[in-house]
Amino acid sequence: MSGAPQTGPARPVRAAGTYRRLLHYVRPHAGRLALGVVFGLLFAGSTTGMLFVVKKLIETVFVERVDNLRAAVAIAVLLPVFALVRGVGFYVSRYLVEWVGNRVVMDLRIAIFDRLQDLSLSFFTQSRTGELISRTSNDTSLVERAVSTVLADLLQQPFVLVGAAGYLIWLDWKLAFASLVVFPVCLVPIAVFGRRVRRYAREGQQRLADLVSLLQETIGGVRVVKAFGMEDYERGRFNRSSASVFSRIMRVTRARVAVEPIIVEFAVIWISLLLMYAWWSKLPVQDFLTFVAALVVMYDPVKKLGNLHMNVQHSAAAADRIFEVLDTEVTVREATDAVPFEGPVREVAFEDVDFAYEDEPVLKGIRLAVPAGRRIALVGASGSGKTTLVSLIPRFFDATRGRVTLNGRDVRQLTLRSLRAQMGLVTQETVLFNDTVAANIAYGRPDTPRAAIEDAARRAQADGFIRELPEGYETVIGERGVRLSGGQRQRLAIARAILRNPPVLILDEATSALDTESERLVQAALDDLMTGRTVFVIAHRLSTITGSDRILVMDRGVVAEEGTHAELLGRGGIYRRLHDLQFQT
């Protein structure tokens, strides 16, 4: 599949197939599971052994009343010994399974995050941040519970069931056969309600993803919410979304808890019939009591093994959503025969380039050759294709026709790491991380000496305000740099680009958040940085690009006009109209 994760109806994927795929993540930990099987056998054997001891104890104390203190004490001592062995078997087996379950979750989360790093930019333009967060956190947590529960029961309960069934057959094979025939009846409600659990669980996870997305959007846009007085509106949206999640969760709960009383009713009816049989056949009291005890022992594994279906259905709904991300196609791939780029950069060229976004044309027939050291400006209305054009250079997207070349070589023939190492990027939306100032400037070059970081900050006119921060370059700036002003954040992003010292520089409204004085200083620093480099500048404010070597005027995906500032003004076309709109008095 490609594009965003599916958010519509569940795909017709069988839960068993999903669960088998999920078990691939369990295989690396087979050694721990094998040890868990050993202790599961210990747990089951000691449970069955307790039935024999209980029967012998009843015979000795209440029926035969043997006047042998040593025999009575020996039998009585065996019971807590078996209980101790049973407890150790249960503890170790359960611990090992819980370890595997939590490790599977860690591996899944790492796999999802790794996949997200590989996925193309087009995937993220179609996906909601909250949806991806939900799949990485909430869905994997559901899988953990299911993996731990299912594996724990598989490592313990079948052995308990076999042991208890064997004891019943040894005690009274006819009655045991009748009892074992009745137990499959208990599986009918489990199968019926299991299908509902999977459907409602998937719906519930989707509603939870919607809730997380809403929360992320509201927190991220809190200034807009407060500025427009929309607090009550957002409360209403969140309350309705929470109620929807609650509704789906309760549907799952109703389907799951309905199974228990139905099975108990079957069990009580059977025990009542067993009482009648004991009266008719004059079954010895010790046999009857231990037979009932064995049935009770069997009830727990039968219920848990039956509930495996319920747990598999529940986890399959979450696992499906996880695997949808892992199966998403990477549209920008590195070719198997890709080679590292060997500089220096001499030319960036577009050769008859088209680009379409989901069959919607964005760029058409772009022809452009930019020698090294030239400064190219792109202007035009929003949606004219400016950002898409420069995004083709580092292969954030791939051209649907034609090719983008670096020194005459198709960028698709170069390794992504070596290609992007030639690029410096400063976007209109400044992206900073919840780390120190120094770490944000040195992002991508963590071993950079402090002197180089400070030099880059000075060239970006950022050193002054950095030193005024509480801890200077070691100040943690908060998520997305929330503790800084817009202009300060932009200057840090420019410092990051300066430190990278790239041959190709892409500036997407790089000075848009700066005041007039800061813009002048940073522009001077950028002019110095641009020397000998190929620069693509996207700008709405024409005053920042008048000195560009060439200006491209984009209009509906094509280069409508091209020339210097003076040439374009003289033509009286689109550029002249844009200029007059900005500078009219």
N, C-alpha and C positions, 0 to 999 in steps of 0.2 A: 504494500500500500504506500501511498505518498500523501504528503500534506499533513494537516492537523490531525490529532487523534479524533476518532469518531465520537460524536456526542449524541447520536441518534439511537435507534433501537439496537438491542444487542445483536451481534452477529450470530448466525446459526453454527456455533462451534460447540462440539461436544465437550462436556466437563471432563470426561475421562482423558481426552486428548490434551486438554489444557493442563490437567494435573500431571500427566506423563511428562509433558515438557517442563513443568515446574520441578519435577524430580531430577532433571538434569543438573539442577543447582545443588542437589543433595548428594550426588555421586562422589564429589571430591572428599566428602566427609564419611565415606563408607566404613572406615575403620572404627570411628566412634559409634556408628550405628551397629556394627557387628558386636562391639562390646556391650551396647545396649541390649542386643538380643540375648546375650549370655545372662545378663542380670534380669531380663524379662523372663527367661526360663526359670531362673532362681525364684523370682516372684511367683510365677505360676505353680511351680513344684511345691513351694512351701504352702501356698494356698490350698492345693489339693491335699497335701499332707495333713493340714489342720483338720480336714473333714474326717480322715481316718482316726486321728487322735480324739476328736470329739466323740465319734461313735464308740470307740473303745472306752473312753472316760465315762460315758453314760452307762454302758454295760457294766463296768466295774463298780461304779458308785451307786447306781439306782436299780439295776436289774439283778445282776448276779450277787451284788453286795459282798464281794470277796473280802475276807478278813485278812488282807495282806497289805499292810501299810506301805511296804517298800514298792509294791507294784502300783498302788494308787498314787504315791508320790512321784514315781518315775513317769507315769502317764501324765500327771498334772504338770510336771516340769517340762515335758516335751512341748506343751501348748505354747508357753511364752517363747521357747526357743524357736519354734516354727514362725511365731509372730515376729520375732526379731529378724530372722532371715528374710521373711517377707518384706519387712520394712526397709531393710538394706537394699534388697532387690528393686523395690519400688523407687527408692530415693535415687540410686545411681542411674537406673534406667531412665527415669524422668529427667534427671539433670542432663544426661548426655543428649537426650532428644531436644530439650529446651535450648541447649547450646547450639545444636545443629539448626534448629528453627531460627534462632536469632542471627546465626551466621548467614543463613540463606537470605534473610532480609537485608543484611549488610551487603551481600554480594549483588542482590537485585538492585538496591539503591545505587551502588557503584556502577552497575551495568547501565541503569537508566541515565545517570549523570554522564557517563562516558559517551553514551549514545547522543545525548543532548549536545555535547561538545562537538560531535562529528556532523550533526545534522545541518543542513543548509539553512541560510538565512530565510528562505521562503517558508520553511516550516514554522519559524517563530512569528512571521508576519500573519500566519493563519491561526495561531494558537494563543490561548489565554494563559497568562503567567500563573494564575491561581489554579487552573486545570492541571498544569504540569506539576505544580507543587503538591497538589492533592494526590496525583498518581505516584509521586515519589515518596510521599510520607504516609498518607492514610491507606492507600491500597496495599502497600507493602506491609503495613502493620496487620491488616486483615490476613494477608498471606502467612505472616509469621504465626498467628494464632492457629490457623488451619494446619500448617505444616507441623507445628509442635503437637497439636492435639491428635492429628491423624497418625503421625509416626509413633507417638507415645502409645496410642491404642493398638497399633499394628505390632509393636514390639512386646506388648504385654498381654492384651486381652485374648488373642487367639489361643495362646498356650493355656490361659486360665480356663477358657471354654472347653478345650480338648481334655484338660485334666478333670474338670467337673463332669463332663459327659462320660468320660471313661469310668469315673467313680459311680455314676448312676447306672451304667450298664453292668458293672460288677455287682452292684447292690440288687438290681431287679431289671433285667434286660427288657422285659415286656413293657413295664411301666416307663422305663427310660426311652424306649422307642416311641411310645405315645407322646411323651413329653417333648422329644426332639421334633416330632412332626408338628406340634402346636407352635413352636417358636417362630418358624417362618411367617406365620400369620402376623406377627408383630412388625414385619418388615413392610407390610402393605401401606400403613399410614406414613411410614418414613419415606417411601418412594413417592407417594402422592404429594406430601407437603414439601419434599425436597425440590421439586420443580418450581414451586412457588418461591422458595427461599432464593434460588438463583436469580429469578426474574426480579424480585423485589430488592435483592441485594445489589444488583447492578444499577437499578434505578436509584437506590439510596446513595451509592457511591457517586453517581453522576450529580445528584442534587447536592451532595457534600462538596463536590468540586465547584459547583456553581456558587455555593456559600463562601468557599475560600477565595474564589475569584472576586466576589463582591466585596469581601473584607479587604483584600489586597488593593482593589481599586479605590475604595473609600478612604483607606489609610493613606495611600499614595496621593490622593487628591483632596486631602483634608482642608487645605487652604481654600480651594474652590468651593467645597461644601460649605464652609463657614462664611465665605464671602457672599454667597448667594442665599444664605439662610436655609439650606436644604437639610438640616440635621433631622428634622421630623420625617422628611421624605425618605432619607436613607435608613432611618430606624424602621420605617414601614417596610421597605424592601428587604432589610435584613430579617425582620420578624417573619415575613411571608416565606422567605427562603429557609429560615430555621424550621418553620412549621412544616414545610415540604419535606425536609430531611427527617424530621421527627415522624411524620406520617409513614414514610417508607421504612424506617427502622422498626416501627411498631408492626407493620405488615410482616416483616421478617420475623419479629418476635412472636406474633400470633401463630405463624406457621410452625415455628420451631417448638414452642412450648405446648402446642396441641398434641404433640406426639407422646409426651410423657404420661398424661392421664389415660390415654387410650391403651398404651402398653401395660400400665399398672392394672387396668380393668381386666385385660386378658389374663394377666398373671393371677389375680385374685380369683377369677372364675376357675382357672385351672387348679389352684390350690384347694378350692372348695370341692371340686370333683375328686381331687386326690384324697381328701378326707373321707369321702364316701367309699372310695376304693379301699382305703386302709381299714375301714369298718367291715366292709364285705369280705376282704381277704384275710382279716385278722393279722395285719402287718405288725410286727413287733414295734414297740414304741421307739426303740433306739434307731431302727431302720427308717421309720417314718420321719423322725426329727432330723436325722442326718440327710434323708432324701430331700426334705424341704430346705434344709440348709444348703445342699448342693444346688437346688433350683435357684435359691437366692443368689448364690455365688455365680451361677450361670447368667442370671438376669442382667447383672452389671455389664459383663462383656458383650452380651447380645445387644443390649441397649446402645453401648458405645460403638460397637461395630456397625450396628444399624445406622447410628448417627454419623458414621463416616460419610455416608452418602450426602447427608445434610451439610456436613462441613466441607466436603469436596465441592458441592454446588455453591456454597457461600464463597469459598476461596477462589473458585473458578471465575466468578464474576469479577473479582478484583484482579486476578491474574490476567484475564482477557485484556483489561484496560492497561496493564503494565506491558504486556506483549505487543499491544498496538503501537506503543511508543518504540519498543525495541525493534519492531518490524518495519517501522517507517523508513522509506527509501531515502538514502543520502543522494540528493540530486547533483551536488557538486562533489565529484569524486576525484581523487588523485589517480592519474593513469598508472597502470602497472609498470610502464616503461618511462615514467616521468624522471627527469634529470634535474639536479640542482641548478639554479640560475648562477651564472658566472658573470659578474659585472665587469666594468661599470655600466650603468644604464645609459644608453645612447639615444634611444627613441622609444616612445610609447605610441602605438598606432591602433586605429579602429578601421577595419577593412569590411565595408558593406555590412555593418552590424545591425541586426534586428534583435529585439527582445520582446517577448510577450509574457504577460503574467496571467496564467490560467486562460489562455486563448484570447486575452485582451491585449492588443498591441500597445507597447509602451515606447519603444524606440524603433525607428524605421530608416534603414539605409544610411547609417552613420559612417562617414568617411572622415578620418582625422589622423594626421601625423604630427606628433609633438616632439621636436628634438629636445635633448637634455638641456636644462638650464632655462627653458621657456616657462613663462607664467601664463596659464590659460584660465580665463574666467568664464563661468557659465551663468547666464541670467535667463529669466523667463518666469512665466506665471507658475504657481504651484501646480504640480501634476504634469509639468511639461517634459519630465524625464531627466532632469539634471542629476539628482542623486542616484538614480538608477544607472546613468551613464558612467559615473565615476566608480560605482560599486562593481562594475564589470572588471575593473583593473585588478583588484586583489582577489577576484573570483568569489565575491559574496554571492553573485549569480553568474550563470554562464549564458553567453549569447545563444539565442535560438537559431540564428543564421549569421554567417560571417565569422570573423574571429578578431580577438584583441591580441596584439603582439607586444612583446618586450624585446627590443633589438632584433625584430624580424621573426622571433620564435613565438608560436602560439602559447599563450599563458597556460593552456590546458596541458601542455607538454612539460611544464615545470612542476617541481614539488611545491606543495602549498606553503610549507614552512619557508623555503628559500624565496618564493615569490613575495609572500607577505612581509618578509624581513626587509624588503626594499621600500616598504610603504610606511608613511607616518599619517595618522588620521586624527583630526580634531573635528568633532561633529557639533551640530547646533545644540543637541541635547547632551550636555556634559555627563559623562559616565565616570563616577568615582566610586571607590569602595570603602567600606567601614574599616579603615586601617589608618596608619599614620600618614602624615603629609609626605614624608620621605618615601614610604612604600608606594604611594600613589604615583609620585613622579617617576619612580624607578620601576613601575609596573612593566613586566616583561624582561627586565634586566636587574634581578634582585641583588646581584653582586656588585652593583655600581658603587664606586667610592663616594663618600659623603661630599667630597669637594666637587665632583662632577654634578651631583644632584643640586647643590647650592648654586653652581654656575648656571645650570639650566634654569633654575628659578629666577636668578637675577636677569637673565636674558629675556625671560617672560614677564618681567616686572612684577614678580611674585615674592621675592625675597623679603621685601619690607614688611608686608602684612603677615608673612609666615613667622617672622621673628617676634611679632607682637602677640602671637598665640600663646596660650598658657604654657605649653611645653615645646614651643618652636616647631622644629621639623618632626618631633616625636608626638605631636598632638594628633589624637584620633579624631577624625573629622565627621564620624557618623555615617549612617547609611546614605549613599548617594551624595555625600558631602553636605548633609543638611545643616551642619553648624557653620557653613560658610555662606557668604553672599553669592549671587549669581556670577558677578564679575570675578570674584576670587576663585570660584570653581573653574571658570573658563580659563583663567590664567594658569591654574595647575594642569589642566589638560594640555595647554600649549607648551608648558614646561616639559611635560611627558613626551610630546612630539619632538621638541628640541633635543632632549636627551637621547632619543632613539637615533637621531642624526640620519634620517632616511634619504635615499636618492630621489624618491618620489613622495611628494607631500600632497595630501588631500585635505582641504579646508572647507568644511561645510558650515558656512556662517560662523566661522571661528571667532569672530570679534563681536558677535551680535549682542552678547550680554555685558559688554564693557561700557563704562561711561566714556565720555568724549576724551578726557585726558588719558585714561588707561588705554583706550583704543589707539590713540596716537603713539603711545610708548610701545605697546605690543606690536603694532603694525611696523614700527621701526625695527623691532627685534625680528619679526618675520621676514622683512625685506632683507635683513642681513643673513638669515637662515636660508633664504631662497637662492642665494648666489650659487650657481653651478648645479642647481637641482631642478627637476621637473615638477611644476606645481599646478594643481587643479584647484581653483577657488570657486565655490558656489556662493553667490552673494545676491541679496535683495537690495542692499544699500549700494547704489552705483558709485558712491563716493569712494568706496574702498577698493575699487578695481580699475580706476581710470588709468593707472600706470601699467596695466597688464599688456603683455606682448600681443595677445589676441583675445578677443571676446566673442564667445559663441552665444547667440540668442536662440534659445530652445522654444519651440512652439509645437505642441501636440506630437512630441516624439521625434521631430526632425530639427535639423539645424536650419533655421529660417534666415538668419543673418550671421555674417562673420566679418570681423575686421578689428581695427583699433578703435579706441574711444572716439577719436576725432572723425574717423571714416564713417563710423556708424551714425554719429550725430548728423553728418552731412547728408546721409541718405534719406533721412526723414521717415524711417520705417518704425518697426516695433520698438527698437532701442530708443529712438528719439522720443517716442510717446512715453515710455517708461521713465526716461530722464526728465521730461517735462512734468510728469505727475509728481515726481519726488522733489523737484527743485522750483516748482512754480510758487510765486509769492502772492 
